[in-house]
């Protein structure tokens, strides 16, 4: 990120000092979303639902791979010295959240690849079969047959892995553990920066993990084709939304009961400039409203609608933007450092 050196602190001249732009909240949201999908995919694999034809686990690994890559691109765009990003991987610092995050992100990719092999898209098998019937007389034909042969080997590997309970257990465990680590890290990244009292809370890690889980459960509820799975995911999302709301309240109570700087930071969303967007956008439309709709849907009072999942995901994205911007607006009183 850009490096700034400030030699004065005058709220009339420098009311706010913003270093992070849109890239960081977008990265935090995508990382939390992927973390939630990894955990859900791991649980689905553990219980053997990957054998079901309409299992949502066939969608999650490949989509997670794409979303995480997009998030890392946003993170890369935020770096001030992009040419030296490789130096994050020449060492490991136990006390550095960014060092932990860099290595967690690298480990996530093979875990996603393993989950993808367990349940690759059905199109892969279709292409593997079709490639056998392409004439090999031309150069193009030989290329197509070679690609089809490679896809066939991947399909065969998928069958062997899917039939091994031990392999499935390890893949499920890797996705669950790394998903939890990734989800918590997105909050620890902020809470580790003690210069901003709004972020100075141990609850940021669990809060961002729950928000990622609720976004992931909402998305899987949206794309699930199995009616039983859709209802189960909606109920699970309701649990995550309730826990997320409770954690937000604990977070604010914790700030209000700490130092004066923490209480002032909490007031940024309790009567301050971010109050409306936080309580209306994040809490109201992003948590309470979809929670009410999905509660009615799972009790069969209304039909399932894509409206609630979309509001959950939008609320999760807005939560990151509010926390990143409000955190940068909070500060310690002059002379406190």
C-alpha positions, 0 to 999 in steps of 0.5 A: 500500500502507499507509504505516507509520513505525517509530521502533524496532526491537525484535525482542521487541516488533515481531518481524515487520512485514507490510505486504502481504497476500494481494492482492500474491501473488495479483496476482503469480501472476495476472500471471505466469500471464498473462505465460506465456500471452502468450508461449505464444500468441505462439509459437503465432501465429508458427508459424501454428498459429492456422489449426488448428481445435483450436489452444489459442490461441483460449482464451488471449487472452480468459482472459488478459484476464480474469485480468489484470483480476482481478489488477489489481483485487487490486492496486487493493484493496491501494492505500492511496490508491485515488483517486490511482491515475491519477497512476501514468500522469502520469509515467514514472520509469526507475528505478521498477519500479512505474512500469515495471509500470504502463505494461507492464500498460496495453500488455498489453491491446491486445496481448491484444486483437490476439491475440484478433482473430486467433482469436476464439471460434467462437461469435462467428461463429455469433452473427454468422450467427444475427443475420442471420435475426432479424426487424428489426421490433421494437426488440429485433430491430434490436438483435440484428441490429446486434450480429450485424452488428458481430460479423460485421465482427469476424469479417471483420477476423479473417480479414484479419488471420489471412491477413496474415503481417506482421500475425501476426508483429507481434502474435506479437512484441508478445505475446512481448516484453510477456509476458517484460516482464510476467513479469520485472517481477513479480519485479523488483517485489520485488527492487527493495525493498532493505530486505528481504534475502530479496528482494535477488536479481537471480534473482527476475525470471527465477524468477517468469518461469519460474514463470509459464511453467510455470503457463501451460504446465500450464494449456494442457496441461490445456485443449488438445484436440489430442493432439500439442499436449498432449504438446508442452505437457507436454514444454515444461512439464517444461523450465520446471519443471526450470529453475525448480527450478535457479533456486530452488537458485541463488537460495538459494546466492546468499543463503547466499554473500552477507552475514549478513543474506542468509544469515539470510533464506535460513534462513527456508526452510532450517530456519526457519518457512517450511521445510515449506511451501516444500519440501513445498508449493512444491518437492515438490508444485508442481515435483518431483511434477508433473515426475515425473508428466508425464515418465511421461506424455510417455514413454507410461508412464501416461496424461495426467492433470489432476492434474499441471497443477493441482499446478503452478498451485497450486505457482506460487501458493504460491511467491508467497505464501511469497516475499512473506511470508518477504520481509517477515519478513526484515530487516537487523540493527539499525544496518545502515542 
